[in-house]
Amino acid sequence: MSIKVFCDIADLKNIKKFNNNNFVKGFTTNPSLMRKAGAKDYKSYSRQILKVCNKKPISFEVFADSPKLMIEQGIKINKWGKNVYVKVPVINSKKKFTGKVIKELNSRNIKLNITAVYTAKQTAKILKVINKKTNVIISIFAGRAADTGKDPVPEFERSLKFAKKYKNVEILWASVREPYNYIQAKQLNCQIITVPPAIIEKITPICIPEFAINSGLAAEGYLLKSLDPGKPRPSGFRKNPTDARAKICSAT
């Protein structure tokens, strides 16, 4: 199964660059990335992005905290473009499930990206409040979970199982920390992975073998071999100290 690679960025220069890259199939943004990119006005800056990216799917996040305002913002953001997904956090700052927001926006046939998901239990709650026709992305934060010492893979496995009956739902591997996450996401059959620009540059030779000879990975002797699904998954690359050649990932 193929996996779509999205670029997690809000910088206009990089969006222009990766919008012309056929390997990148879409984009994700968030308010923090927007501020880092120098955005002064959220709507105005988003409009600038959409002048560049007007076909590939792109997510813009609501930044309100109350359900009422989140719904209002979601309706407005949806009108910015046909390729826009409205990004909604699965819980607000009070740790309350945003099911009311998700259900209302979904009932209006607004494409959603439910973000900051950590558990399959949260995935199940999301699935209970959506229909089976409007596109929904469920973004599971693998890297942040791993940062706390928790293996995110079982949560993905269960989430993918729960979502199997929903043809309109895609599971996205978010919070990427290293190139190996691409291989993990692909082996799990995640539909999407969103990746920072620096890591996209590193995974391109993994996914496109003809570029591998120019990759620094080859000189460093990293094994990018597909893992046996029955064996424990390491958190990162496995390095072969005796072999300076990279074995290009057979999972692609």
LUMTI-477254 format. One record per residue: residue number from 1; x, y, z of N, C-alpha, C in turn. Coordinates in steps of 0.001 Angstrom, whole numbers, plus 500000, padded with zeros to 6 digits. Layout:
residues N
     i      n.x      n.y      n.z     ca.x     ca.y     ca.z      c.x      c.y      c.z
   NUM        X        Y        Z        X        Y        Z        X        Y        Z
...
//
This chain:
residues 252
     i      n.x      n.y      n.z     ca.x     ca.y     ca.z      c.x      c.y      c.z
     1   500850   498803   500000   500000   500000   500000   500884   501246   500000
     2   500530   502221   499163   501304   503454   499100   500901   504361   500261
     3   501788   505268   500612   501514   506229   501677   501756   507626   501125
     4   500867   508554   501458   501014   509929   500987   501884   510711   501965
     5   502840   511442   501426   503716   512270   502245   503242   513717   502175
     6   502903   514278   503342   502567   515688   503455   503751   516415   504079
     7   503865   517686   503801   504921   518508   504390   504316   519353   505507
     8   504930   519295   506675   504452   520030   507845   505208   521358   507928
     9   504620   522409   507381   505346   523673   507235   504354   524810   506989
    10   504764   526030   507352   503938   527199   507038   504763   528285   506372
    11   506035   528024   506171   506922   528993   505529   506640   529041   504027
    12   506324   530224   503521   505918   530362   502114   506988   529873   501139
    13   508242   530169   501434   509327   529762   500541   509374   528247   500403
    14   509245   527536   501529   509272   526070   501489   508003   525496   500875
    15   506870   526165   501103   505623   525691   500497   505712   525780   498974
    16   506273   526876   498474   506479   527014   497027   507367   525888   496506
    17   508432   525612   497252   509383   524577   496844   508722   523200   496802
    18   508048   522838   497868   507487   521489   497957   506164   521335   497202
    19   505511   522442   496912   504300   522361   496087   504640   521903   494677
    20   505871   522183   494252   506336   521751   492919   507006   520385   492955
    21   506997   519756   494114   507608   518444   494298   506513   517384   494256
    22   506539   516511   493267   505477   515505   493124   505462   514476   494236
    23   506577   514357   494940   506655   513420   496062   505760   513872   497218
    24   505634   515195   497378   504809   515769   498442   503377   515916   497936
    25   502442   515286   498631   501050   515238   498170   500135   516232   498871
    26   500636   516904   499916   499797   517851   500634   500583   518543   501734
    27   499879   519380   502511   500546   520161   503559   499714   520194   504839
    28   500406   520309   505961   499750   520571   507239   500406   521800   507856
    29   499598   522614   508511   500108   523795   509203   499504   523826   510601
    30   499995   524712   511431   499373   524973   512726   499717   526402   513137
    31   499019   526967   514106   499270   528361   514504   500720   528628   514926
    32   501358   527660   515565   502749   527851   515988   503673   527987   514781
    33   503466   527128   513782   504274   527211   512559   504012   528524   511828
    34   502776   528984   511878   502424   530248   511218   503172   531409   511870
    35   503172   531431   513206   503885   532500   513918   505377   532445   513614
    36   505920   531231   513610   507340   531053   513328   507686   531545   511923
    37   506744   531407   510998   506954   531837   509613   506794   533347   509441
    38   506370   534023   510517   506240   535481   510462   504843   535991   510182
    39   503833   535130   510286   502459   535557   510026   501990   536561   511078
    40   501432   537668   510638   500876   538678   511539   499359   538576   511598
    41   498779   538216   510477   497327   538057   510382   497045   536650   509854
    42   496366   535841   510657   496178   534416   510341   495475   534215   508994
    43   494363   534908   508798   493591   534737   507565   494379   535227   506351
    44   494976   536393   506476   495721   536974   505363   496889   536080   504955
    45   497609   535559   505955   498759   534706   505654   498303   533389   505029
    46   497203   532848   505538   496657   531602   504976   496263   531797   503516
    47   495707   532958   503209   495339   533281   501830   496571   533319   500930
    48   497669   533842   501461   498916   533865   500698   499382   532441   500383
    49   499272   531570   501373   499644   530172   501174   498785   529542   500087
    50   497488   529842   500116   496558   529232   499165   496732   529753   497741
    51   497369   530900   497592   497708   531373   496250   498777   530487   495627
    52   499611   529906   496502   500676   529008   496052   500155   527576   495956
    53   499494   527151   497007   498969   525776   497082   497456   525815   496954
    54   496957   525665   495736   495510   525737   495527   494896   524433   495017
    55   495714   523387   495000   495205   522086   494554   495478   520978   495571
    56   496696   520926   496056   497034   519884   497029   496318   520164   498354
    57   495892   519103   499052   495200   519325   500329   496095   520014   501347
    58   495515   520931   502106   496252   521653   503134   495347   521879   504344
    59   495909   521728   505532   495132   521879   506769   495462   523188   507467
    60   494404   523922   507865   494542   525124   508676   493764   524906   509981
    61   494400   525207   511093   493831   524870   512393   493020   526009   513004
    62   491918   525644   513659   491188   526624   514470   492055   526919   515697
    63   491924   528120   516252   492738   528449   517422   491898   528888   518617
    64   490580   528836   518474   489687   529131   519599   489696   527946   520568
    65   489105   528149   521729   489092   527083   522740   487675   526630   523084
    66   486706   527515   522904   485320   527139   523212   484701   526471   521990
    67   483830   525492   522205   483185   524802   521077   482494   525758   520109
    68   481791   526743   520633   481058   527700   519791   481994   528428   518834
    69   483095   528948   519376   484033   529699   518543   484804   528782   517596
    70   485089   527579   518039   485777   526622   517165   484913   526309   515946
    71   483638   526138   516173   482711   525855   515068   482661   527044   514115
    72   482537   528252   514678   482490   529462   513853   483751   529607   513011
    73   484915   529395   513640   486176   529496   512909   486276   528417   511837
    74   485848   527209   512177   485908   526105   511224   485088   526370   509979
    75   483905   526947   510147   483043   527272   509008   483711   528316   508113
    76   484345   529308   508737   485024   530358   507969   486245   529810   507228
    77   487064   529027   507921   488277   528468   507309   487921   527582   506126
    78   486844   526825   506256   486418   525931   505174   486145   526683   503879
    79   485734   527930   503981   485384   528726   502804   486605   529274   502071
    80   487789   529098   502638   488995   529650   502018   489392   528930   500734
    81   489033   527659   500619   489404   526929   499412   488879   525512   499411
    82   488690   524949   498219   488165   523584   498098   489168   522536   498567
    83   490453   522897   498617   491480   521946   499039   491788   522045   500528
    84   491000   522858   501248   491267   523108   502661   490616   522064   503561
    85   491412   521572   504510   490917   520749   505613   490950   521621   506866
    86   489891   521585   507640   489862   522327   508900   490450   521442   509994
    87   491486   521956   510618   492201   521195   511639   491605   521503   513018
    88   491195   520458   513727   490553   520617   515031   491264   519725   516047
    89   491733   520276   517155   492350   519426   518182   491309   518520   518819
    90   491703   517310   519157   490747   516341   519708   490262   516743   521103
    91   491067   517516   521820   490649   518078   523110   491037   519549   523138
    92   490344   520334   523963   490720   521738   524101   491679   521908   525283
    93   491970   523139   525656   492939   523385   526732   492456   522883   528087
    94   491156   522674   528202   490584   522141   529454   490499   520620   529422
    95   491093   520033   528386   491126   518580   528198   489745   517982   527981
    96   488859   518801   527386   487515   518334   527065   487472   517871   525605
    97   486906   516707   525370   486764   516165   524019   485943   517114   523154
    98   486445   517400   521958   485784   518359   521064   484776   517667   520142
    99   484134   516643   520631   483186   515877   519829   482065   516711   519241
   100   481584   517696   519991   480504   518557   519506   480953   519348   518281
   101   482179   519837   518340   482745   520607   517222   482913   519710   515999
   102   483509   518548   516227   483753   517594   515143   482442   517184   514478
   103   481455   516859   515293   480163   516410   514761   479477   517501   513953
   104   479490   518730   514462   478810   519831   513775   479473   520156   512438
   105   480798   520268   512443   481505   520588   511204   481397   519450   510198
   106   481490   518226   510674   481360   517061   509813   479971   516973   509198
   107   478942   517331   509968   477568   517287   509470   477336   518318   508369
   108   478219   519334   508321   478149   520363   507281   479016   519984   506071
   109   479493   518742   506062   480346   518225   504981   481650   519002   504839
   110   482185   519419   505987   483464   520122   506021   484577   519102   506259
   111   485562   519109   505389   486692   518172   505529   487479   518522   506789
   112   487800   517511   507580   488450   517751   508866   489772   517000   509007
   113   490669   517610   509767   491894   516953   510218   491866   517038   511743
   114   491552   515919   512390   491478   515901   513851   492884   515645   514379
   115   493415   516622   515107   494830   516587   515461   495074   516391   516954
   116   496356   516145   517275   496798   515936   518666   496140   514707   519294
   117   495919   513691   518463   495379   512414   518943   496542   511549   519424
   118   496355   510875   520541   497414   510045   521110   497019   508580   521268
   119   495721   508318   521377   495296   506954   521695   494213   506442   520749
   120   494122   505124   520674   493068   504496   519875   491700   504760   520495
   121   491672   504956   521789   490415   505287   522463   489873   506615   521941
   122   490765   507574   521719   490345   508855   521142   489871   508670   519707
   123   490569   507822   518957   490138   507529   517585   488723   506974   517572
   124   488438   506052   518478   487111   505446   518552   486037   506494   518858
   125   486355   507437   519733   485401   508495   520079   485134   509396   518871
   126   486169   509669   518092   486009   510484   516881   485092   509780   515885
   127   485339   508491   515682   484563   507731   514707   483080   507681   515057
   128   482766   507765   516330   481369   507704   516776   480578   508963   516427
   129   481289   510074   516162   480560   511331   515919   480649   511820   514469
   130   481233   511014   513590   481346   511436   512187   480510   510543   511271
   131   480254   511061   510074   479548   510255   509081   480553   509433   508269
   132   480059   508697   507311   480940   507836   506516   481108   508340   505081
   133   480921   509654   504886   481050   510178   503530   481999   511370   503420
   134   482083   512207   504461   482925   513407   504397   484352   513078   504841
   135   485333   513543   504081   486727   513206   504359   487178   513666   505747
   136   487807   512747   506450   488345   513030   507784   489743   512427   507894
   137   490692   513235   508358   492035   512759   508684   492149   512718   510200
   138   492678   511627   510733   492939   511535   512168   494453   511512   512359
   139   494984   512587   512945   496431   512748   513095   496882   512282   514472
   140   497633   511193   514480   498120   510625   515740   499565   511052   515963
   141   499837   511640   517126   501144   512215   517436   502118   511146   517935
   142   502751   510487   516996   503667   509391   517339   504888   509885   518109
   143   505527   510924   517585   506767   511409   518185   506590   511900   519600
   144   505543   512639   519834   505316   513161   521188   505012   512040   522174
   145   504303   511019   521691   504046   509857   522551   505357   509148   522878
   146   506192   508966   521865   507482   508303   522062   508387   509105   522991
   147   508263   510428   522953   509060   511292   523832   508785   511011   525309
   148   507591   510499   525587   507228   510202   526976   507573   508764   527356
   149   508189   508030   526428   508567   506652   526695   507514   505636   526304
   150   506473   506083   525596   505394   505177   525188   505535   504807   523725
   151   505398   503526   523422   505442   503050   522038   504117   503408   521362
   152   504146   504246   520323   502892   504657   519674   502320   503616   518710
   153   503141   502632   518315   502719   501690   517278   501423   500950   517630
   154   501251   500409   518844   499988   499725   519155   498757   500623   519006
   155   498909   501911   519299   497780   502832   519153   497420   503015   517678
   156   498428   503027   516830   498175   503099   515387   497489   501823   514905
   157   497977   500685   515346   497406   499411   514907   495925   499327   515254
   158   495588   499705   516461   494191   499661   516904   493351   500723   516183
   159   493924   501900   516003   493197   502981   515314   492887   502599   513872
   160   493864   502017   513201   493665   501578   511823   492590   500496   511742
   161   492566   499636   512723   491553   498577   512766   490165   499182   512958
   162   490044   500137   513876   488762   500793   514130   488251   501529   512894
   163   489173   502163   512168   488787   503018   511037   488584   502252   509737
   164   488809   500966   509763   488771   500157   508539   487434   500246   507816
   165   486350   500384   508548   485024   500421   507939   484662   501820   507410
   166   485530   502785   507686   485270   504156   507259   486158   504488   506059
   167   485608   504397   504873   486382   504644   503657   486777   506118   503521
   168   486098   506980   504263   486368   508419   504204   487424   508865   505220
   169   487919   507934   506026   488858   508278   507103   490269   507816   506758
   170   491228   508709   506984   492639   508385   506788   493387   508611   508094
   171   494263   507664   508414   495089   507786   509620   496435   508379   509235
   172   496809   509444   509920   498030   510180   509613   499042   510027   510748
   173   500280   509644   510404   501381   509589   511368   501933   511009   511488
   174   501780   511604   512658   502239   512977   512880   503352   513000   513922
   175   503948   514178   514057   505036   514382   515018   506222   513477   514686
   176   506687   513606   513455   507818   512798   512966   509119   513274   513604
   177   509941   512328   514017   511204   512637   514665   512418   512230   513832
   178   512243   511255   512917   513381   510707   512175   512879   510041   510894
   179   513770   509841   509917   513365   509214   508660   512752   507824   508839
   180   513203   507098   509844   512688   505742   510040   511178   505726   510287
   181   510635   506831   510791   509192   506900   511011   508405   506680   509724
   182   508974   507094   508591   508325   506866   507296   508130   505371   507060
   183   509175   504599   507329   509107   503153   507136   508083   502534   508087
   184   508105   502979   509338   507140   502464   510313   505702   502747   509869
   185   505453   503980   509444   504104   504357   509035   503655   503548   507821
   186   504567   503330   506890   504241   502576   505679   503949   501114   506012
   187   504744   500534   506898   504528   499139   507272   503198   498925   507991
   188   502769   499951   508714   501493   499872   509426   500301   500106   508501
   189   500579   500572   507265   499539   500932   506299   498788   502209   506666
   190   499497   503135   507317   498925   504470   507504   498737   505083   506116
   191   497688   505850   505968   497429   506447   504651   498298   507675   504386
   192   498670   508380   505461   499420   509639   505324   500487   509732   506413
   193   501576   510417   506099   502544   510831   507112   502879   512289   506810
   194   502903   513128   507845   503287   514523   507632   504669   514747   508215
   195   505536   515382   507416   506967   515380   507690   507550   516791   507578
   196   508431   517181   508501   509105   518476   508371   510019   518488   507151
   197   510273   519646   506568   511099   519740   505351   512450   519048   505456
   198   513145   519220   506575   514484   518644   506715   514463   517125   506608
   199   513411   516505   507108   513331   515039   507056   512835   514569   505700
   200   512023   515380   505033   511627   515028   503662   512864   514892   502787
   201   513813   515783   502960   515064   515724   502188   515797   514413   502437
   202   515668   513884   503643   516376   512644   503997   515643   511397   503516
   203   514299   511435   503518   513570   510227   503124   513413   510093   501621
   204   513638   511168   500868   513518   511082   499412   514391   509972   498828
   205   515675   509837   499221   516468   508732   498675   515989   507366   499126
   206   515294   507302   500261   514746   506023   500724   513589   505610   499830
   207   512772   506582   499473   511567   506295   498696   511819   506261   497203
   208   512859   506962   496774   513198   507000   495356   514628   506489   495204
   209   514819   505174   495054   516142   504546   495088   517189   505158   494174
   210   516770   505688   493012   517774   506212   492088   518512   507422   492670
   211   517921   508041   493708   518588   509178   494342   519485   508739   495497
   212   519456   507470   495847   520141   507010   497045   521645   507192   496979
   213   522212   507090   495794   523661   507189   495659   524173   508565   496092
   214   523285   509571   496015   523665   510921   496410   523334   511219   497870
   215   522801   510222   498569   522380   510447   499942   523521   510238   500930
   216   523575   511106   501918   524575   510952   502970   524342   509699   503781
   217   523127   509146   503710   522820   507937   504465   523705   506780   504024
   218   523986   506714   502723   524770   505602   502205   526164   505573   502813
   219   526762   506738   502926   528120   506806   503461   528161   506478   504946
   220   527029   506659   505624   527008   506434   507061   526629   505010   507428
   221   526276   504194   506445   526033   502777   506687   524757   502451   507416
   222   523678   503188   507141   522420   502886   507806   521671   501785   507075
   223   521117   500881   507850   520283   499821   507286   518847   500325   507235
   224   518310   500382   506036   516945   500845   505857   516063   499692   505402
   225   516401   498526   505859   515730   497314   505419   514365   497161   506090
   226   513427   496606   505361   512109   496362   505929   512210   495391   507093
   227   511444   495680   508148   511482   494837   509328   510489   493694   509239
   228   510790   492627   509934   509849   491536   510095   508745   492037   511024
   229   507471   492057   510563   506381   492578   511385   506262   491890   512739
   230   506770   490652   512834   506654   489914   514082   507703   490257   515110
   231   508688   491038   514698   509770   491382   515613   509550   492765   516209
   232   510133   493037   517393   509993   494357   518014   510509   495445   517098
   233   509846   496586   517100   510242   497701   516254   511176   498624   517023
   234   512340   498897   516518   513232   499823   517207   512729   501244   517049
   235   513217   502134   517901   512762   503517   517850   513452   504306   516748
   236   514552   503782   516201   515258   504528   515166   515971   503625   514192
   237   516929   504151   513448   517690   503362   512502   518537   502326   513229
   238   518820   501239   512511   519798   500275   513015   521046   500426   512159
   239   522153   500696   512799   523366   500968   512050   524260   499739   511996
   240   524783   499475   510828   525693   498361   510630   527129   498897   510599
   241   527932   498681   511652   529275   499254   511712   530242   498632   510723
   242   529862   497491   510142   530794   496799   509250   530483   497021   507784
   243   529383   497686   507516   528960   497851   506135   528659   499320   505860
   244   529381   499933   504969   529208   501358   504670   528170   501595   503590
   245   527490   500540   503178   526476   500691   502141   525086   500673   502729
   246   524214   501512   502204   522827   501515   502680   522013   500540   501848
   247   521241   499706   502526   520319   498819   501818   518981   499555   501755
   248   518623   499958   500579   517456   500802   500430   516174   500044   500817
   249   515342   500744   501522   514142   500181   502137   513285   499392   501152
   250   513051   498145   501491   512213   497308   500622   510733   497502   500936
   251   510468   498358   501912   509073   498618   502276   508411   499615   501340
   252   509205   500266   500479   508623   501276   499595   508113   500645   498324
//
